[in-house]
């Protein structure tokens, strides 16, 4: 997992609440056994007009030319609700997104995102709406997210503070998932194991 310290990127907004994981990555695409290849199916039912994904829906915001290569997604309340599929953050990351900003997230999605290096940022409804208005009024509008200092900077320069559990913040800054965190204690674990008497092994 790559460390996340700060990121500035093109932002796109889906001004909708209760975006569930089946909208993020529909169930028919969950058969892959690796984390790669899910991005093409992200928001499949919104991005495409057909089941095969051959006909792009020009009305969907992420298909508009001005939002191509977006790396920050802005949405409304309860993002990632529904089933607990870990494929949802995988799909968002594989598409190229690094940060999701919303007023609230479903708990399991929130945890899955952090464990996979995708940063979920909680801002108030009013702050989210301000950022969305700025994004929509300026082509190429970028948002900056500073995890080290817990700041979000809107395209106009407005700065918003956000919070995240300190343990999650440290793991993201160091690029540690659950396995990486465990391996960071490798010397301690080895020392403990070496000290165990032979008769107890």
HELIX and SHEET records of a PDB file:
HELIX    1   1 UNK A   21  UNK A   24  1                                   4    
HELIX    2   2 UNK A   27  UNK A   29  5                                   3    
HELIX    3   3 UNK A   39  UNK A   41  5                                   3    
HELIX    4   4 UNK A   44  UNK A   47  1                                   4    
HELIX    5   5 UNK A   61  UNK A   63  5                                   3    
HELIX    6   6 UNK A   65  UNK A   67  5                                   3    
HELIX    7   7 UNK A   87  UNK A   95  1                                   9    
HELIX    8   8 UNK A  107  UNK A  115  1                                   9    
HELIX    9   9 UNK A  125  UNK A  137  1                                  13    
HELIX   10  10 UNK A  166  UNK A  174  1                                   9    
HELIX   11  11 UNK A  178  UNK A  183  1                                   6    
HELIX   12  12 UNK A  186  UNK A  195  1                                  10    
HELIX   13  13 UNK A  198  UNK A  200  5                                   3    
SHEET    1   A 7 UNK A 119  UNK A 122  0                                        
SHEET    2   A 7 UNK A  99  UNK A 102  1                                        
SHEET    3   A 7 UNK A  72  UNK A  75  1                                        
SHEET    4   A 7 UNK A   6  UNK A  14  1                                        
SHEET    5   A 7 UNK A 142  UNK A 146 -1                                        
SHEET    6   A 7 UNK A 151  UNK A 153 -1                                        
SHEET    7   A 7 UNK A 159  UNK A 161 -1                                        
END                                                                             
